[in-house]
């Protein structure tokens, strides 16, 4: 697909989460070359049970041939905890979830009103991605969100 992309084109593809970190069959080398060529613009981690044909979590890769902003940076969005269970086996993203993901991506692209949000999104420079061995799992970059304190001591909960 990337081969057929226009010189100023952008594409998105849905892949299994294994594509973000696997090193079998040269996948690690492919990720490394895509990063070095500055083609990977954004990675969005999706929740599990989102698709009818599989229960595994997936991710969306956004690739762009020519970038005007954020050269040598990749936006990571961790939407893996978003959505709601539509029934006991299928998850669905709400309209608000979709809007949040979309707005985050567009704000980052336009350099307008974007801020890294711990546990949700981060714009990572290539040096940081290299430091992680070209593994593109969003959780490595966005970290874990702040947990609300419910006022119950840990010992009491356990």
C-alpha positions, 0 to 999 in steps of 0.5 A: 500500500505504501508503494502506491501512495502518492508523493503527498499521500497519507494512508491508515491501516489496521493491524494486530498489536503484534505489529508494534513490537514483533521482531519475527520475519524482519518486522523489527527491521521494517519498523526501523526503516519506516521510522528512519524514513519518517513515514510513521505519523501516528499510532492509535492503540484500539481496545480489544473486542472491537471487531466482530471477527476477532477479540484481539486488540488492534492498532491503526498506523497512519503513514504520510509520505511528506510531512510539513509539521512534526518531522522526526516525531510520532504521535502515540494515542492509547485508546485501549481502555476507551469504549463500552461493552455493547453486549457481552462479547463486543465493544464499541467506541462512543461518538465522544471517544471517536471525537476525542481521538480525531481531535487529538490527531488533528490538533497535533497535526495543526500544532493547535491546542495539543498537549501530551496527556499522561496515559492517553497521548504523547508526541515522541521524537525519533530519538526516544523511539530509537531508545525503545528499540523501535517498538511502537507500543503506545503504552511505552510512550504515554505511560499510565494515567493518574489513578483517582484516590478513592480514599480507602486505604490499600490495606483495607482494600486488600 
